[in-house]
Structure formats: structure tokens, C-alpha cells
Amino acid sequence: MSSILDLEIFVRTADSGSISAAARTLELTPAAASIALKRLETRLGIRLFARSTRSMRLTEEGRRYLESVRLALAALAEGEQALKPQTQGLSGVLQLAAPSDFGRNVLLPWLDDFKRQHPNIQLQLLLNDRHSDLFRETVDVALRFGVPSDSTLVALPILPGHRRVACASPDYLARHGTPKTPADLGEHSALLYLRNGRPYNCWRFSRQHEVLEVEVRGDYLTDDGEVARRWALAGHGIAYKAWLDVAADVQAGRLVTLFDDWQGESVPFNLLCPHRVQVSERVKVLQAFLQERCHALCV
């Protein structure tokens, strides 16, 4: 049986790509960490890392083993947490990925409140619009809009009925007029962003039993959701955004929603975990916290 320390060194070396960096985080010497990795490889009878004079990377066997080790260490940490008196509150590391726009403009102040409520939790936040690979990256959970493309992921609902909205600044509408129906979007400048590497230029709306897909065009294209929102605020065109991203702007009058008798595309908002075992008490508390905040924002 491998020691917990050997497994910790393995995970941290995989995450950092450096034995020295892993050793520093555990307050060990690089020599001691290197010996621990060799000991683990000897016991397993495989090479976990392909090494050169300048770099090291996981082997295919190492990548497969890393997932199991992460789960094992997470289960041990959760077991230790369960033994602590309830008065000590939640503790441990919570690694979270979130979309850039929602993360910077909505989530950050919320996490400040969450940290004040649970001061012993260590937060690690990754913000980008690229879907993190939860099986390979150092992320416990991820906030995502839309139906998960991977059916093996565990989806914890935050806002199941969430949708996109078409919106623009009052300045843009004053200069270019307000489209009356989604079909009018063809006469306007759309603020486009990339989804899965392609421009998302087919916007979907529904009303009762009627469904309308509108092909839009525009001079602005980005791979960052926050940039699309800023372009909308600057009056460059019409955006088709998740309601959570623009709710505060609409409520403050900085943006105006369009076609209120139509519904935008359904994009359920979920907290995703790679495995049921990683739905820790920390994750459950975060889910309840986010549900409360999101529902309050959408009122």
C-alpha cells in the first residue's frame, strides 16, 4: 500500500509538472519528493512520468492512475472532515471553474460572502469560457451553462429554467431602432462569440408552440463572454447572453432586453462534478448557496 504522502507528491507533481514545485508545497526537499515518486513507481511496476533533462510529463498509465488517486485523496479528506466537530465548520480546498463573464462580474463578490461564512475553506477559482476537462484538470467542480455534453458527469442543478436573452444598450437602440421581433435581427449588428470553435450565429427563440431560429451577422466576434457583454454595454450591437450574465445590467438600465414575449434558448445552469464521490459537503453547501443567490438575482 502506498503512503498518502507518496500519493500527494504524485498528484502535486502532475499538477505542477515539476518535482521541485511539488516538494515546496509539501515543505519537502526535491530529493525526498523524487525518492517518493520512484518508490511509488517501483511498487506499481510502471512509469508514471516520462522524464527529460528539461521537463517531465505524465505517461498514459500515469494519467489513468492520476484520476484514481484524486478520488482516493478526496474520499480521505471528506472522511476526515466528517470526523471533525460540527462547530469547526467546513474546511479544505474547493477548486471551482466558472465562465469568464459570470465569474468576474457576478460570482466573485458572492464568493467573498461564501468565504466569510466558511473561513476555513481554501478557494481556488479558474475563469475561462473553455470547458475544463474535469477528469484531467485540477478542478473539483465547474459551473456551466447548458445541458452537459458528457452524460457521465454529475450535474447538480443551480437554475434549471435559465435562458438566454437578447439585449442591447439604450444608446444602440436609440441610434438603430428597436427590433420588434426576432426576425428583425437580420437588420441589426449581432455581437458574436465562439462556441466549440465556431461562431454562434444562429439564435433560437420560442413562443408557445412556435420556434424561430434566426441567422445573425455582425462585425464583432470574440471567444470571451465578458467581451461580448462589454461590447453590448458600449453600444456596438445586440448580444444574446445568459440572463445571469446581464441581469444586473438590465436592472440598472445599462442594457434593455428585447422580445419579452419570446423566450430565448434554454441554458440550464449546473454545478458539474466528475464523480458522485466528489459531491462533498463543501460542494453541497456551495450548491445551496449559489441556488439562493441565483434565484434572488432572477427575481
N, C-alpha and C positions, 0 to 999 in steps of 0.2 A: 504494500500500500504506500503510495506517495504521500509525503508530508504536505500539509496545507501550504507551508511556506514555499515549497518547490512549485506547487501549482500557481501560487500568487506570482512568483517570479516569471513563470512561463507566460501567464496572461499579460503581465505588465511589459514584458519584453516584446510580445506580439503587438501590443498596442503602440509602443513607442518605437519599435524597430531597432532598439539599442539595449544591450545588456547594461551598460553604464547608467543609462537613464532609468531603467527599471530598478537597478540597485539603489540609486539615490532616493527613489520614492519609498523604499523599504528600509532606508538607513543601513545598507549593507555595502561591502566593498564589491567592486566589479568582479574580483576573483571569486568571492564567495557565491555571487549570483551565477557565474559561469559554471562553477562546480555543481551547483544545484541543478542547472539545466542539463548538464552531462549526466548527472545521476538519474534524472527523470528519463532521459533518452535511453540510458542503459537498461533501466527497469522495463521500459516499454518495448525495447528492441527495435526502435525506429528512430529516424532523424526527424526532429520537429522543425528544424531550421536549416535552410541552405545558406552557408556562410561564405563570405569572401573577405578579402583584406579590408574592404571599404563598407560593406553592407551585409545585412542578413535579412532573409525573408522566410516566411512560413512555407514549408513543403505542403503538398496536398494532404498528407497524413496529419501534419500539424494543424491545418485549417479545420479538418474534421474533428480532431481532438479538442481544439480550442472551444468549439461550441459546447461540448460535454462538460468541459472544465468550468466554463462560465456558469452553466446551470448548477453544477455541484456547489460552487462557491456561493452562488446566490441563495441556494437552499440552506446552506450552512449559516449564512448571515441572517436569513429570515428566522431560522431556528433559534439563534442567539437572541434576536430581537424579541421573540415570543417569551423567552425566559426572564426578560427584564421586567421589573415592576412597572405597572401602567403609568405610575406617576412620573417616570422618566421621559415619557413621550416617545415619539418616533425619532429614529436616528438612522444613520447610514447614508450611502451615496444614492442619489436619484439622478440618473442620466436620461435626459429628455431631448428629443429632436422636435422641431416645430417649423412651420412655413415662415419665411422671412418677414412678410408684412404683418401677419398676426403676431408673430413672436416679438418683433421690435415695438410695435405700437399698442398692442393690447396685452400680451402675455407678460411682458417684463414687469410692469407695475403690479400685476396680480401675483407674480412670484415673490415680489418683495413682501407682500402681505402673507403669503404662504410660509415664507421663511420666518417671519416674525411669530407666526403661530406654531411653527415647528423648528425652533432654533438649532436643534441637533442634527438636522438633515443637511447633507452636503449636496448642493445643486450643481449639476453640470449640464449646460444648455448648448445645443448645436442648432444654429439657424441657417437654413437654406431651403430652396424650393426643389432640390433634388431629393427624391425619396431614398432615405437611408436604408441600406441593407441591414435589417435588424438581426440577421443571422451571423453577420460577419463584422459589423462595426460595433464600437464601444457605446452602444445606446441601449438602454433598458426598454424604453417606451418611446413612441413617436405620435405626435398629434398630426392627423392628416384629414384633408377634405376628400369626400367621395367614397364610393364603395371600394374596399380593399381589393386590389388585383390578385393578391395571393390569399387563397382560401384557407391556408394553413395558419395564418396569423390570427391571434385572439383580438377581437375588436370589442373594446369597452365603450359604449355609446356616451357621447357628451351632449350632442344636439342632433338627434336623428332626423328631424324635419327641416334641417338647414338647407338654404337655397342660395343661388347666385342672384344678383340684381344688376340691372343696367342702370348706370348713374353717370352724371356729368356735373360740372360746376355751373353755378348760376351765370358766370361770365361767358362760358361756352354757349349756353342755351340762349343768352341774350344776343350773341353775335351770329349764331347759326340757326336759331329757331329750335323749338322743342318737337321732336318726333312724336307723333300721336300713337302709332302702333309699331310693333317690332318690324313690320315690313318696311317702314320708313328708314331703317338703319342703313340701307344701301346708299342713302343720300348724305350720310354723315361719316366723319372720321372716327374709326374704331381704334382703340388702344389695344394692341395685340400682344399676347405673350405666348411663350413656347410651352407646349405640353408634350412630354415624351419626344422632345426634339423637333416638333413640328408646330407651326403657327396655329393657334386655336382660333380659327376664323369662321366657325360655324356655331352660332349661338342658338340655343334651344329655349323655347318658351311654350307654355301650355295654359289653356283656359278651358275649364270644364273638360269636355272630351276632345277639344281641338288642340293639336300640336303643330307648332310652327318652327321650322329651322331656317335661320337667316344667315346667308353668307355675307360676311362683312369684310371691309378693307380699310386700310389706313397707312399712314406714313411712319407710325411708331410701333416698334417691335422690341420686346425685352424678354429675358429669361428670369426676371426678378419681379415677384408680385408687388413689392413695395414701390418699385419704379413705376409700374403701371398706375398705381394709386396716386403717386406724386404727379404724374403727367395729367391725370384727371383733375387734380386739385389746381394745377397750373392752367387749366382750360384748353388742353391740347386735343381733347376728344372725349368720346364716350367709352367708359370702361364696363366690363362685365365681371363683377367681383363677387367673392363670397361676402354675404351680408355681415358677418362678424368683422371683416376687414374694414368695412366702411360705415358701420352703424354709428360710431361716434361722430364721423364727419357729417353724416346725414342729419343727426340730431342737433349738431351745431350749425347747420345751414351751409357748410362748406361744399357739400355735394347734394344733389337732388336725384331721387330715384325716378325712374321712368316706367311707364306702362304698368301702373299699380293694379290694373285689372287682369294682368297676366302674371303667371308665376315663372320665375327663372328655373334653370336646371337644378335638380335635386343634388345636393352635395352633403350627405350626412357627415357630421364631424365626430371623429372617433379617436380614442386613445388606443394605439396598437401595441401589442406585446408579441414577441416571437413564440412564447410558450406559456401555457397556463401556470407553470410553476413560478414564472416571473411576475405573476399578478400578486405582488407582495402587499402587505398592509400599507406601505408607503404609497404604492400605486393606487390602491383603493381609495385612500384618503385624498390623493390628488384628483382622482376622477370625480369624487363628490364635490370637491372644492371648485373644479372647473365647470361642472354642471350648474352649480349655483350661480357662478359669475356669468356664464354664457346666457343663461335664461334671464338673468337680471338685465343684461345688455340688450337683449332682444325684445324686452317689453316695450 
